[in-house]
């Protein structure tokens, strides 16, 4: 069985928070937070892939939470879901690293599609990151005394050839 992705729903209003939880629970491991401080603690203590984030909350603003998430773990995908869906807010959220922006009230098919897209984007970004690390590792091998070409040649020379009949 494939491991479910993990999502954190951050909203100070219980109605939208619980609606999202019920929509997404069959598909993902769901965590919830009622404010920004609770959300940042969850990011530090849990393995979270995607966050849905309200902008207008008491205490720490959604924009500050978004910046905090990206400082703690920059590869988390963030979807802003807000009742204050202005163009200015959307631009600012994207500038701070949000991957998507949804206005309240939301509809279920849009939520499922956008969350799914965010999980896919995170998966692709992780694959690219791993590939870059592998390339850097190969480059580091090139800088060693033997060098990558000689390591590869030895591997080819020592591999068994085709069997003769």
Secondary structure as a PSIPRED ss2 file (coil, helix, strand):
# PSIPRED VFORMAT (PSIPRED V4.0)

   1 X C   1.000  0.000  0.000
   2 X C   1.000  0.000  0.000
   3 X C   1.000  0.000  0.000
   4 X C   1.000  0.000  0.000
   5 X C   1.000  0.000  0.000
   6 X E   0.000  0.000  1.000
   7 X E   0.000  0.000  1.000
   8 X E   0.000  0.000  1.000
   9 X E   0.000  0.000  1.000
  10 X E   0.000  0.000  1.000
  11 X C   1.000  0.000  0.000
  12 X C   1.000  0.000  0.000
  13 X C   1.000  0.000  0.000
  14 X H   0.000  1.000  0.000
  15 X H   0.000  1.000  0.000
  16 X H   0.000  1.000  0.000
  17 X H   0.000  1.000  0.000
  18 X H   0.000  1.000  0.000
  19 X H   0.000  1.000  0.000
  20 X H   0.000  1.000  0.000
  21 X H   0.000  1.000  0.000
  22 X H   0.000  1.000  0.000
  23 X H   0.000  1.000  0.000
  24 X H   0.000  1.000  0.000
  25 X H   0.000  1.000  0.000
  26 X C   1.000  0.000  0.000
  27 X C   1.000  0.000  0.000
  28 X C   1.000  0.000  0.000
  29 X E   0.000  0.000  1.000
  30 X E   0.000  0.000  1.000
  31 X E   0.000  0.000  1.000
  32 X E   0.000  0.000  1.000
  33 X E   0.000  0.000  1.000
  34 X C   1.000  0.000  0.000
  35 X C   1.000  0.000  0.000
  36 X H   0.000  1.000  0.000
  37 X H   0.000  1.000  0.000
  38 X H   0.000  1.000  0.000
  39 X H   0.000  1.000  0.000
  40 X H   0.000  1.000  0.000
  41 X H   0.000  1.000  0.000
  42 X H   0.000  1.000  0.000
  43 X H   0.000  1.000  0.000
  44 X H   0.000  1.000  0.000
  45 X H   0.000  1.000  0.000
  46 X C   1.000  0.000  0.000
  47 X C   1.000  0.000  0.000
  48 X C   1.000  0.000  0.000
  49 X C   1.000  0.000  0.000
  50 X E   0.000  0.000  1.000
  51 X E   0.000  0.000  1.000
  52 X E   0.000  0.000  1.000
  53 X E   0.000  0.000  1.000
  54 X C   1.000  0.000  0.000
  55 X C   1.000  0.000  0.000
  56 X C   1.000  0.000  0.000
  57 X C   1.000  0.000  0.000
  58 X C   1.000  0.000  0.000
  59 X C   1.000  0.000  0.000
  60 X C   1.000  0.000  0.000
  61 X C   1.000  0.000  0.000
  62 X H   0.000  1.000  0.000
  63 X H   0.000  1.000  0.000
  64 X H   0.000  1.000  0.000
  65 X H   0.000  1.000  0.000
  66 X H   0.000  1.000  0.000
  67 X H   0.000  1.000  0.000
  68 X H   0.000  1.000  0.000
  69 X H   0.000  1.000  0.000
  70 X H   0.000  1.000  0.000
  71 X H   0.000  1.000  0.000
  72 X H   0.000  1.000  0.000
  73 X C   1.000  0.000  0.000
  74 X C   1.000  0.000  0.000
  75 X C   1.000  0.000  0.000
  76 X C   1.000  0.000  0.000
  77 X E   0.000  0.000  1.000
  78 X E   0.000  0.000  1.000
  79 X E   0.000  0.000  1.000
  80 X E   0.000  0.000  1.000
  81 X E   0.000  0.000  1.000
  82 X E   0.000  0.000  1.000
  83 X C   1.000  0.000  0.000
  84 X C   1.000  0.000  0.000
  85 X C   1.000  0.000  0.000
  86 X C   1.000  0.000  0.000
  87 X H   0.000  1.000  0.000
  88 X H   0.000  1.000  0.000
  89 X H   0.000  1.000  0.000
  90 X H   0.000  1.000  0.000
  91 X H   0.000  1.000  0.000
  92 X H   0.000  1.000  0.000
  93 X H   0.000  1.000  0.000
  94 X H   0.000  1.000  0.000
  95 X H   0.000  1.000  0.000
  96 X C   1.000  0.000  0.000
  97 X C   1.000  0.000  0.000
  98 X C   1.000  0.000  0.000
  99 X C   1.000  0.000  0.000
 100 X E   0.000  0.000  1.000
 101 X E   0.000  0.000  1.000
 102 X E   0.000  0.000  1.000
 103 X E   0.000  0.000  1.000
 104 X C   1.000  0.000  0.000
 105 X C   1.000  0.000  0.000
 106 X C   1.000  0.000  0.000
 107 X C   1.000  0.000  0.000
 108 X H   0.000  1.000  0.000
 109 X H   0.000  1.000  0.000
 110 X H   0.000  1.000  0.000
 111 X H   0.000  1.000  0.000
 112 X H   0.000  1.000  0.000
 113 X H   0.000  1.000  0.000
 114 X H   0.000  1.000  0.000
 115 X H   0.000  1.000  0.000
 116 X H   0.000  1.000  0.000
 117 X H   0.000  1.000  0.000
 118 X H   0.000  1.000  0.000
 119 X H   0.000  1.000  0.000
 120 X H   0.000  1.000  0.000
 121 X H   0.000  1.000  0.000
 122 X H   0.000  1.000  0.000
 123 X H   0.000  1.000  0.000
 124 X H   0.000  1.000  0.000
 125 X H   0.000  1.000  0.000
 126 X H   0.000  1.000  0.000
 127 X H   0.000  1.000  0.000
 128 X H   0.000  1.000  0.000
 129 X H   0.000  1.000  0.000
 130 X H   0.000  1.000  0.000
 131 X H   0.000  1.000  0.000
 132 X H   0.000  1.000  0.000
 133 X H   0.000  1.000  0.000
 134 X H   0.000  1.000  0.000
 135 X H   0.000  1.000  0.000
 136 X H   0.000  1.000  0.000
 137 X H   0.000  1.000  0.000
 138 X H   0.000  1.000  0.000
 139 X H   0.000  1.000  0.000
 140 X H   0.000  1.000  0.000
 141 X H   0.000  1.000  0.000
 142 X H   0.000  1.000  0.000
 143 X C   1.000  0.000  0.000
 144 X C   1.000  0.000  0.000
 145 X C   1.000  0.000  0.000
 146 X C   1.000  0.000  0.000
 147 X C   1.000  0.000  0.000
 148 X H   0.000  1.000  0.000
 149 X H   0.000  1.000  0.000
 150 X H   0.000  1.000  0.000
 151 X H   0.000  1.000  0.000
 152 X H   0.000  1.000  0.000
 153 X H   0.000  1.000  0.000
 154 X H   0.000  1.000  0.000
 155 X H   0.000  1.000  0.000
 156 X H   0.000  1.000  0.000
 157 X H   0.000  1.000  0.000
 158 X H   0.000  1.000  0.000
 159 X C   1.000  0.000  0.000
 160 X C   1.000  0.000  0.000
 161 X C   1.000  0.000  0.000
 162 X C   1.000  0.000  0.000
 163 X C   1.000  0.000  0.000
 164 X C   1.000  0.000  0.000
 165 X C   1.000  0.000  0.000
